[in-house]
Every structure is written in C-alpha cells, then in structure tokens.
Amino acid sequence: AKMWKPDTAGAKARNEAVRSSKYLGRALWRNLTGYHRRSRVETKMHCVKLLGQRLLARDFDRQVAEIQIRAAILNGFTALGIPRTVAVG
C-alpha cells in the first residue's frame, strides 16, 4: 500500500496502519489488530446488502421473517463453501 497525504485524521490513521503492517509483517499485524475478523464481517455485511438494502414487509412480524429468510440464504451459501472433512481408515 502507498502512503496517503496526511491531510485528514483518517489518512493519518491509515498511514500508521500501513507503517505498522510493514514493520511487523502482515500476518502478525492481522493477528494483533483483528483485521482478518473485521474484513470477514465487512464482506458478510456486503453480502447482506446484496440481498436488499431495505425490508419490504411493513408488519414487524413479517420483517422478522424476512430477516430470518435472508440469514438462512446466507448460511446456505456459506455452507456450500465449507469443505467437509471425512476421516479415512
């Protein structure tokens, strides 16, 4: 990553993160800061938004059902990507 011009507080914080990741090494930096976990959460929230930005139902109970359906869809897609480990022998 390249350093940004330190014009804003956000740019300064980003530059500090870039410096520390280069100094510590990317793997150690991820473990210390929890970056990998945050990244996975952000990716999953993006997937939730792809299913729709808003709830279509007006009734509260139906809104709950709509959210549960979206969660079931996401869990189904996640399950497709997880390998099954089988003991041999």
Secondary structure, DSSP 8 states (H G I E B T S, - for coil): -----TTSHHHHHHHHHHHHHHHH-HHHHHHHHTHHHHHHHHHHHHHHHHT-SS----SHHHHHHHHHHHHHHHHHHHHHHS-------
